[in-house]
Amino acid sequence: MSCYYIIGARVENRIGNAVKLQEVLTKNGCKIKTRLGLHEVNENACSNEGIIILQPYGTKEDVETLVNELNSVEGVTAKYIDLN
């Protein structure tokens, strides 16, 4: 099965929301091919906001379910791009 979707998730309060977000990602681990986390960091600070980019695997319904689960986490806004 080919799956040409990309999920982008904005995470506010990364530190406070990390446990719940990680639970969702772990639960769906077999539906995620690639995961990339980005946040601003320098010698004086580490941002508490970030972006996660996911390359999911599965049907459109699987992707939509994952996006909905991500959006159920406080401080997370997730959307997907359909490249099929």
KAHU-V324226 format. One line per field, one symbol per residue. ss: DSSP state (@ for helix, = for strand, . for the rest). phi: phi as a letter, one per 20 degrees, with the letter a starting at -180 (. if undefined). Layout:
ss=???
phi=???
//
This chain:
ss=....=======..@@@@@@@@@@@@@@.@@@==========....===========...@@@@@@@@@@@@....=======..
phi=.ebdccddcedelgffdfffffgfffgdgfdcfcccdcbfbbfdbcfedacddcdecpfgffffffffffffegndcdbcdedf
//
